[in-house]
Structure formats: structure tokens, C-alpha cells
Amino acid sequence: MGHRAGGLPLDWAFLLNELTFQGSDAFGLGIATNAAAMTASVRISTARVRAGRCDEMTAFAVFEIDHDVVAEGSGSFRCVPRRTYSALRRRQLQSPRQPRPSSSGALAEVSVHGQDLQARLGWPSANRLIFDHEVDHVPGLLFAQAGIEAHEHLTGTAPHEVALVCPRFAEIGEVVSISARRSGHQVSTAADQAHERVAQVRCA
């Protein structure tokens, strides 16, 4: 949508700020059995323009099967020119780190005590939904997956709602600590690196 509707050059970077998603059981079943029958409509709900170019936008998506809404979500992104992004990430781009696959999921070394979970962030590089392109920082979708897995560990069920906030970059090759706590049907998951919060996920 950024490229097609927003006219953004193909080499610009999109940086995830926030992501929310709500899906029903019908959505999960549709993805598993007949994803081709699902349709999605996407609209840009807000966009901020500076110097003739969009530099931030929020997109909203609705997913339907047989004209029934089965899921919806929104995402807020920053739109950054390649030159600006290269300057912002100069040090990491000059010395790229290539972590080895460390887990089949987003969580590794999981420890559960009652309503609390402790783990470290895994690196499931075989997951093509998350790792569909080369990365120079930890992808935001990996944090969303970590929150989903934490919810499954603590409740025994998959969540229907996911909300993610990424306040800063998380660097590749440095340990990311995951802590989660269950409260009723909701699980709040925090990701910290070098004593700074890099992501917060809420699942219900």
C-alpha cells in the first residue's frame, strides 16, 4: 500500500511502530485449510506528509471468507528514505551480524513458574513469514510471535488478539530477554535488551 497508494520509492524502508490484530477461529481454520478463499481489503487510515512524501502511515486491513469478516488489524509504520536509513543504521550495516538459527520458534530456554514465564528470544530463520528478507535488526514480527508463543505456554490456547509496540531497534547478536505474565485470559510479554525495553506484546 505504501508503494502502490502512497507513491513511495521501492528502496525506502518501512519501520514498524505498532501492530494490532484480532482473528476468529474461522480465520485460523481458513489459513490452515483454504487460505485462497480469503480476501483482504486494506486502506490507509492516516498518513503524514513532509516535503511531498509520506513519512508515517497507519494501514487498516479486513479479512473475509464468503463475505464474513474473520479478522482485522492495523499497523503504524515509519517510511524512511534509503539514504536516511543507511545513515541511521550505519554501524550495523558496516558490520552486519549473521546469527545462526537457534530455535524452531521465537522462544528459547523457556521456564514457566505459575503465571510467569522467562525465556530468551530465539532466531527461527526458517520461518519465511518473519524472515522474508535480509535484516539488520530484530524484526518486529519476531516479537509478535514471541508474545503469541508466551500466551500459548501460559494459557494452553492460541490468542485471538495481538497488540505489539516496538519503541526502539533491537540489535542482532545481542541477548534479548523475554518475560511474560498471565492475568486471566490475557498475557503481557516484554522484551528487553541491555536493560532497555525493545518491545511490548499483549495477547488475549
Secondary structure, 3 states (H helix, E strand, C coil): CCCCCCCCCCCCEEEEEEEEEEECHHHHHHHHHCHHHEEEEEEEEEEEEECCEEEEEEEEEEEEECCEEEEEEEEEEEEECHHHHHHHCHHHHHCCCCCCCCCCCCEEEEEEECCEEEEEECCCCCCCCCCCCCCCCCCHHHHHHHHHHHHHHHHCCCCCEEEEECCCCCCCCCCCEEEEEEECCEEEEEEEECCEEEEEEEEC
